[in-house]
């Protein structure tokens, strides 16, 4: 249970970080 839940939360965390970095990069590119 903890393993599956842990992987799930880690996946969400990585997705959030990746999305944030991409959004930040696009914002700088537009300026």
Protein Blocks (a to p, Z undefined) as FASTA:
>chain_A
ZZmmmmmmmmmmmmmmmmmmmmmmmmmmmZZ
